[in-house]
């Protein structure tokens, strides 16, 4: 099956500073965990996949189409849902307005936008606050509104950068149920929380200094655990072992 997104030989950075060098990654349908310490290049990688920042070198394809210009990036964006760590919004917008506006930006047809907006809001349990102003929301509610904006219209490629930041334990469990309910999309979940990866991800990569140190299933990463390595679970120890160079890149 053709991957939803494909990176080949991607080099990315800012000015003369290279963050990612020669990265290859095929993203099929399913949930892909992206683990790594601060500064590993995770956000830069997501921005590249989201077509926010064009790669300096290499090839990016979304749904089989090469993204090589601003015109091709605009054509790809309706297929992409993206939740950055920090997202902008108009404070006076209601939750409904914010998510509906996101649907319009993604090109969701007018005849489907209202229903898609309501469905996305309900999926993050904000239907009771649909008319509340964005500026009135708590941090956790804002995060959930951002998730709704990312998933509205069922994009083929869903990119979530630290989506559970600010969510309480119950909300994180609800988020996991939401992710499990999304089928037919390639989902990239960038997080520091290995328990979220264990709960919902089909595949996981460990990234450091702009390159992949490990690529495989969560079970394989847990099996990479080494004695004497810090961590409270096999998955955490496998992750720490990968960061220390003891992992195997499959």
Secondary structure, 3 states (H helix, E strand, C coil): CCCCEEEEEEEEEECCEEEEEEEEEEECCEEEEEECCCCCCHHHHHHHHCCCCCCCEEEEEECCEECCCHHHHHHHHCCEEEECCCCCCCCCCEHHHHHHHHHHHHCCCHHHHHHHHHHHHHHCCCHHHCCCEHHHCCHHHHHHHHHHHHHCCCCCEEEEECCCCCCCHHHHHHHHHHHHHCCCCEEEEECCCHHHHHHHCCEEEEEECCEEEEEECHHHHHHCCCCCCCCCCHHHHHHHHHHCCCCCEC
